[in-house]
Amino acid sequence: MELQRRLADEARREIEESIDDPTGALLSWRATYEQSTQGSLQPISIQEIAQHASRCNVVYFGDYHSLRESQKGPLRVIEKLIDMGKKVVLCTEAFHIDAQQPLNRWIRQEISDEQLLAESGWDQRWRFPWRNYALQLNFFRDHGLPVLALNSEPEVVGDSFAAREKIAAMRITEALTEHQGAILAVTFGDLHVAPAHLPAQVTRITAEAGMDAPTQCTVFQNIDRVYWELAKTSQEQKVRAVRIGEDRFCLMNTTPLVKFQSYLNWQFNEQELEESVGVVNLPSISSSIMTDQIWMLIETIREYLAIAADGLDGFTVHTGRNLDLLDKLQDRHQLDDTEMELVRSQLEREESCYLPRVQIIVLGNLSIRHATEEATHHMNFVLSNDDGHIEDPIDGFYETALRETIGYLGTKIIDHKRTCLDVKELNSLAHQLSGKRLDSVLSATLQTTQDSLQYIQEETDWLAGERNRPNSREMVSRDPDTISGTTHVIGYRLGENIYRSLVNGNLRRNKLRELFGTSLSGPGKSQDVWFEWTRLSQDSSSSSGNSRRG
C-alpha cells in the first residue's frame, strides 16, 4: 500500500506540473472539491445509490476524462434507474453546446461516428478517448434517450471555471423544462460536481428563473482518500460504493495509481487494457479479464508471424491493482529472491515484467504497450526454451538488449506508430541534463544517455569497418538502473531497424519468426545473435519520434 500510494502521489505531481494554471483558479476549485469529499464512509450498494438518485431531478457524476472505468461508472447507476422505469437524459461535458445539432443527427443514426467527431471538433476541443465516451453515447442511443451538450467555447469564456459552469447550469435549467419528469444525468469533471460548484450554479439560476429548486445529488468517483481509508482495513476490493454525506456518494472502480496512469498514458497516446468486461460487470483483481486480452495480443502476433499456438497459453497475469501482490506472488509461486526483486523494482518504476521460470506477467501499468511487450517476452521465452539465467555480464547485457528488441517488435506489430529515441533526441537529452545537480533517477538517465550514444557511435564505426565490435565492458559495470536504461535504448533501436527492414521488404517474416525462437543461452551466443541482426538491419535508418514514458 505504501508503494502504491507513493507512486500515485508521484504520478499526481507529474500531472499537476504539466497543467498550466496561471490564475490559480485550479487550486481554489480543488480545495472546495476536497472539502466536499470529506465525511465518514458508509459502504453502500450501487442499487441504493440508484434508489436515492431516482428521487432527484439532477444527478451529477464526477468524470475523470482519461479513465475508461470513469465513463462506465455512471452507466451502472443509470441502468438501474432505467430498470425502475425512469427516463434519463445524459448531459455531457464532452460536447460543446454548438455541437448539439450533429449530436442529435448521430442519435437519430443519420451520421456516422466519424462524421460526428469531425462536425463537433472532437479532436480539437475534447481530445479524450472517443471509445470511452462512445460507451455512454451508444448506451443512450440504444435506449432511445436524449443526449445534451453542456460545454462552452474557450474563446467565449476563456479559462474561467465559473463561466463554464454558469453556461452549463443555464443549459441544465433549460433541460429541466424541456424534459420534465426526466432525471438529468450530468457527467462533468470531478472538480466541477462538488455541491458548491455546478450544482450551486444550477440552484441559483433556477431560482432566478422563478423555478422550484431541483433536487440534486452528487456521485463522485474514485476519491483518493476513500480508497486509502478502505485499504487500511482491506476493504478496497470489496466495497464498490460509499455514502459520504446526505446527498454525496462515491463509486469505487479503480485505484488512484491506475487513475493517474490513465492520464499520463493518454498524454502519450497509449491505449489501455480494459479493467472490466462490458458496462455492467465491475472491475476485479481476478486476472481472467487481463488474461483474455493478453491472449488476443499473443494471437495477433502469432498469426502475423505464422507461429504455432502450442505452449503459449500457459501464462498467468497479475496487476498492481492487488495491494497484496508481492505476498501472493511469493506464497503461490515460490518466487526466488531475484524474481521478487525484479517484480518489486519494476513496480517501483511503474513498469511491467515477465518471469520466465513461472510464466508470470506482472503489469505495473495497464497500457497496451506494457501488455504487448510482456506478452511478446512470454512468446519469446516459450519458443526459445530459455530460462533467462546467464552468468557472464557481457552476455547478459546483450541478452537483455535482445529481449527488449523482441518485445519492441511485438509492440510494433500491434501498434506500428510506436517510436523510440533517436540519436538527435538522445543528444538533446544529454545536453539538458549535463552540468546540473541531479537526483539519483536523473543521474542514471544521464549515464544511460551517454552510454547509449557511445555504444551507437561505436557500433556505427564497426558497421563501417572502422573498428572492432563495440566494447561494452565498462557499461555492464554500471548500476542496474543505468544498465536497464541502456539495454532499453539500444534494444528498441535495433527493433525499430529490424521492423523497418521488414516493412521495406528487405527482411521476410519467416526470418523474424526465427529470431523469436532463437536460444540466447551459451557463452557468447547472445553477442553473436545481436551483431548478426545488427548487420541484417544496417540498411535501415534510425527511428524518429519520442516516447518519454517508454
N, C-alpha and C positions, 0 to 999 in steps of 0.2 A: 504493500500500500504506500509506503514511504517513497519507493522508487517511482511508482506511477504518479504520485502527487507531485514529486519534483519535476518529472518530465512534463506533466500537464502545465505546471507553473511556467516552465521554460518556454513551452510552445505558446502559451498565452502571451508571455512577454514579447516573443518574436512577432506575434500578430499585432500587438499594440504598437510596437516600434515601426511597423510597416504602414500604419494608418495615420494619415495626416489630419490633425485636429487643431488648426491654428487658433480657433476661438476658445478652445477648452470646453465647448458645449458637451462633447462626448463624456468627459469626466463627470460633469454635473448630472447628465442623464443616467450614467451608470450608478452614481451614488443613490439616486432616487430608486432605481431598479433594485439595487442591493437591499435598500431599506424595505422595499415592498415584498422581497422574497424571504424576509425573516419570519420567524414564528415556529412554534412547536410542530413536530411532524406527526401526522396521524395517517398510517397506512390506509389506503382506500382502493377500491377496485375501479376499473375503467367504467364499469356499468354504473357505479354510484356517481361518478363524475357526470356521466350522461344523464342520469336522473336529475341531478341538480341543474345541469345545463338546459334540460327540457323545460324548465320554468323561467328561463331567461329570454330576453329579446335579442341580446347580443352576447356571443361567446368569443373571447379573444384567445388566440393560440399563439404563443411565442414561437418564432421561427428562426432557426439557425440555418442560414441560407445554403451553406455548402454541405450540410449533413442530410443524407437521404432519409435516415430514420426520423428526422425532424419534420419532413414532409409527410411521412406515413402516420406519425402520431395523431394528428387531428382526425384523420380518416377513421381511426379506430374508435374514436368517440362519436364522430358523425354517423358512422354506420349504425351504431346503436340508437341514435336519435331517429334515424330513418325507420328502423325496426319498430320504434314506438309510434310511427305514423306521423312524425313531424316533417314539415317541409323545411329544408335547409338551403340557404343561399351562401355560396362562397364569395367572400370579399377579400381580394388578394392584393398584396403589395407588389407582386411580381409583374404586374402590368400597369402602365400609365393610363390615366383616365381617358386620354385622347386615343387609346388603342381599343376602346370598347367596341367599336364597330367591327373590326376584324375578329375580335374575340367572339362577338355574337355570331358572326358568319361561321367561325370554326365550330362553335357549339351546335350550329344547325348542319354541320358537316358539308358546308358549301366550299370550304377551302381546306388545304392540307396543313399538316404541321409546319412544313417548310414555308408556306405562304404566310401563315400566322406569325412565325418568327420574323420573317422579312418585313411584313407590314407593321408589326408592333415595335420593330427595332430592338428585339430581344438582346442580340449580341452587343449592341452599343449601350443599351440602357440598363439591363439587368445582369446579364452575363453568367449568372449561376447555372448549374447543370440543368438543361432542359428536361432530361429524363426524370429528374426528381419531381419537378413541378408538373410534368405530364401525368404523373400518377394522380395528382389531385384533380387536374382538369378532366382527365378521362373518366375518373370516378363520378364526377358531377354530370358530365355529358351522358354517361351510360345510364344515370338515374333520372335524366331529363330535368335537371335542376340548374338554375341560373348561376352564372359566374360574373362578378362585378370587379372592375379595375379600381384601385384606390390610390396608386402612386401619382406623383406630380413631377413636372419637368423642372430639373435643377436650374434651367435658365430663367424660370419664373420665381422659384422660391429660394434659389441659392442652396447653401448647405445648412439652412435653418431647420433643425429638427422640429421646432414648434410650428413653423409654417407648413411643413409637410403633414404634420399631424392634424393641423386645423383643416386643411383641404380634405384629407381623408375622412375626418369627422363630419364635414359637410356632406360628403358623398354617402357616408353611413346613415346620416339623418334623412337624406333623400330616400335611401333604400328602405328605411323603416316605414315610410309612407307607401312606396311603390310595392312593397312585398309584405303587406300587413298580415300578421298571423304566422309569418315565417320566422325562423331563427337565423340570424346573420352570424355565420362563422367567419370571423375576421382573422386572417393569418398575416401577421406583421412581425417585424424584427423584435427579438427578445426585449430590448430596452424600451421599445415603444408601448408594449402592452401592460407595463406597470400601471396600476389603477390611477396614479397621479398624472399619467401622460395621456395617451389616446383615449382611454375610457372617460377621463375627466373632461377632455375636449368635447366628447360626444354629449356628455351631460350638460355642459354649458350651451352648446349650440342647439340642442333640442329645447332647452329652456327658453333661449332667445326666440325660437320659432313658435313658442307657445304650445309645445307638445308636452305630454306627460313624460317624466323621466323614465328612460328604458331600464329594465332590469338587466344587469350585466354581471358577468363573471370572467375571471382570467385563468387560463390553463397555461402555465409556464411549462417549459420542457428542459430537462437535464440541467437543473441548477447545480452548480459545483458543490455548494455547501451541503445540499441534500444528499448527494452521492457519498461524500466523505463521512457524513454522520451515519448513514446507513451502513457504510463499510466498516465502521468501528464495531458494529455488532453483527457483522457478516450477513447483513440483510440486503446488500446491494444487488444480488441476483434474484432475490425472492420478491421484493416489493416493486411493483410496477407503477405505482402512483401514490402520491401523498396529498393530504389536505394541509395547507399551511395557514389558512385563515377562513373566515366565513364564506368568502366568495373568491378564494385563491387556491389553486391546485397546482400540482406539478407532475407531469408524466416523466417517467424514468425509462429511457430506452437505449442509452449508451453510456460510455464512460467519459469523463472530462477529457482524457487524453485523446480518445478517438474523435471526439467533437472538434478539438482544436487541430488535430492532424488533418481532419477533413478540409479545413480552411486552407492549411498550408499546401495540401495536395491539390486543392482547387487552384491555388495561385500558380502552380506549375503544371496545370492541365493534366493531372494524373487521375484517371478514373479509379473508383474504388469497388471492392467486393461488397456484396450485399451482406447485411447483418441479420436479415430475416427474409423469409420467403413470402412473397406477396404482401398484402396490406394487413390482413387480419393477424397473421402469426407474429408473435413477439420475438425479439432477439433472445438468444440463449447462448450459454457458454458451451453448448454441445458443438463438437467440431463437424457434425454432419453437413451443416449448411456450407461451411468453408470447403469441406472435402469435395462436395459435388461441384463447386465452382472451380476448384483447382483441377479436378479430373477433366473438366471441359477444356481448360487451358492445355493440359497434357495431351488430350485427344487432338486438339488443333495442331499442336507442334508435331505430334506423332504422325498425323495424316499428311502434313506438309512434307515431312522427310521420309514417308513410307516406312515407318518403324513399327515393328510388331508390338502388340499391347502386352505380351507375356511379361509378367512380373512387375508391371508398372503400377498396379493398383494396391500395393502393399503399404502405402504411406499413411501416416496419421498427422492430423493438423491440430495445432494448438495456437491460441492467440493470447495477447496480453490482457484481454478482457477479464480473464480469471485471475483474481488477486492472489490465489494460492498456486499459481502456475509453477513456480520453481519447486515448491514442495511436492506437488503432484508429479512433476516430471521425474524427480528423483525417486519417489516412492514407487511409481508404477513401472518405470522403465530402467531403474537402477543405473542411471547415468553415472559415468565416472567423473572425476574432478575436472578433467579437461573439457568434457562436454558441458558440464554445469557452468564452468567459467565462460565458455563460448556463448551459451544462452544468456547468461547474466550480462556480459559485456555488450552483446548485440542489443538487448533490450534497453540498456542504458543509453545507447546511441539512437534509439527508436528505429533500429534496423531489424532485419529478419535473418534466419539462418536455417541450415539443413544439417541434420545429424545422420550421417550415412549408416552407422552401425545399427541404429534402431529405426531408420527410415522415418524420422520425425521432421516435419516442417513447423517451425516456430515463427509466427508472424508478429513482428513488433509494430507493424503498420499495415493497414488494410488496403493500401494502394495495389492496383493491378500489377504495377511494375514489380513490387516486392513479391507478390504471389507468383508471378510468372518466373522470376529469377529462381526462386526456391523450387518451383515445380520442375524447372529445367535442370537444376542441380540434382534433383531426385532421379530424373531420367538418365542423366549422365553417369551417376554412380551405379545405378542398376545395370545399364548397358555395358559399362566398362568393368564391372565387377571389382572395383577398387574399394578399399576401406578407408582411404583418406589419411593414412598414417605414413608419413615419410620423414625419416630421421635427418637426412642431410639438409642443412638450412638453405642451401642454394637450390637444391632440387625442390624443396618445399616452397620456396619463393616462386619458382616457375609453375609448379603445380597449382598454387593458389591463383596465380595470374591467369592460367588456362581455364580454371574453373570459372573465373569471372568472365573470361571471353565467351565461354559456352553459355553461361547464364545470360549475358548480354544478348547473344544471338537469339536465345529463346524469346526475349522481350521484343526484339526487332521483328520476329515472325508475327507476334501478336499485335505490336504497335510499331509500324515502320517509321513513325515520326520521332521516335526516341532518338536523342542525340547524346554525345559525350563531349567532354572538354577537348578543345584542340590546342595546338601549341601557342597560338596567339592569346587565347584565354588563360592558359597556364602562365605565360609571361606576364600578363596583366595582373593576375592574382599575386604572383611573386613580388611584383613591383609594389602593389598595395600594402603587402604585409612586411616587406623588408624595412629594417631600420626602426621598427616600432617596438614598444614594450607589449608583449603578447602573453595571454594566458596559456595554459598547457594545451588547450584544444587548438588555438590558432598557431601555436608554435609547431605542433605536429602537422598542421595544414601547410605551413610554410616549408617545413622539411620535406613533406610529401611532394609539394610542388617542385621544389628544387631537385629532388631525386628523380622525379618523373621527367623533368626537362633534360637532365643529364643523361638519363637512360635513353630517351628518344633520340638525342643527338648522337650518342654512341652507336645506337642501332642503325641510324641513318648512315653513318660513316661505314659501318660494317656492310650494309647492303650495297654501298657504292664501291666496295672493295678497298677502302682506305684504312681499315683496321681489322683486328680480330673481333670475335664476339664481345658484346658489352661485358664489363666486369661488375657484377652485382654484389661482390663480397662485402663491400662497405655498407651497402643498402640493407643487407639481411641482418646486420648487427644493430639496426635501429630498434626503437621501442615498438611494441606490437601495433599501436595505433598508426604510426608512420608507415610501417610495412604494409598494413592493411590498405591504407590510402594509396600507396604507390602501386600495389598489385591491382587495385580497382582501376586506377587511371590507365595503366598500360594494358591491362586486360580488356577494358572496354574499348580502347583504341584499336587493338587488334581485332576485336569483334566487329567494330564498325568497318574496318578494312575488308574483312572476310565477307561481310554482308554486301558491301559494295561490289566485290568481285562476283558474288552470287547473282545479284540483280543485273550486273553488266554482262552476264553470260560468260565470264572468264572462269567460273567455277560451277561445277554441277552439284545438284542436291545430294547425289549419292556420295560425293566426297565429303560434304558436310556431315552426312549421316555417319560416315566413317570416323570423323572427329568425335562425335558424341559417344562412340563405343570404344575409343582408344584408351587402353590402360596407361596410366602415368606412373605405375609402380616400377621400381627397379632403379639402380644407380644411373643417373644421367638421363633417364627416359624422358622426364618432363622437359628438360632443357632441349633435347633433340626434337621433340614434338613442337615445342614453342618456336624454334628457329625454322623448322620445316614450314610451319604455317605462316610465319612472318615473311618468308621468301615467296610462298604461294600468293600472298595478298599484296606484294610490294607494289604492284601497278596501281593499286587503289590509293587515292589521295586521302589525307587526313580529314576527319569529320569536322563539321562546324556546328555551332549551336552550344547550348548550355543546359545543364540540369543541376542546379545548385544543391538540391536535396539528394542527388544521386551520389 
